[in-house]
Amino acid sequence: MSKNKITLHMKEKYEKTRQHNPDRYFGSDLNKFIYDECARNVIVNNIDLIMFKHKKNQNDILRVIESKHILEKPMNKGQRTIMKTLRKAFLVSNMNTEGIDFELYIVYGDQPYNEIRVYDFINEVYFTITGKKNVIKWLEMN
């Protein structure tokens, strides 16, 4: 099968499994309420993951992840604004001196997550993790 046919097949499969659903889009009733009723300069977003790991004799890790499917549209303006603001807040507060390493990522991947592409918002670099065991190791913050 040619690369174009594979890409088209993946896109069709993605579109069938990711039907537009407003409830899923907003993540919660409160998010939708804020979006519908509050001023437009109030950005509401549903961040996918906030993870925390306590590490003995090391800095704890607080990790924020926005997850995207490989064929999903890029982050919208509101998501990008929030991620950039979180980055600024980390850099200004310098949380590392308080015993917490703050990590901010966008993860691009699909089940079964044998490979993910990651954008590190703090260091402004991309990297790829290959192999399900390596993906799990990274997610477990090891």
PyMOL commands that set and color helices and strands:
alter all, ss='L'
color gray80, all
select helices_A, chain A and resi 3-17+22-26+29-37+77-93+95-98+132-139
alter helices_A, ss='H'
color red, helices_A
select strands_A, chain A and resi 49-53+60-68+100-108+115-120+125-130
alter strands_A, ss='S'
color yellow, strands_A
deselect
rebuild
show_as cartoon
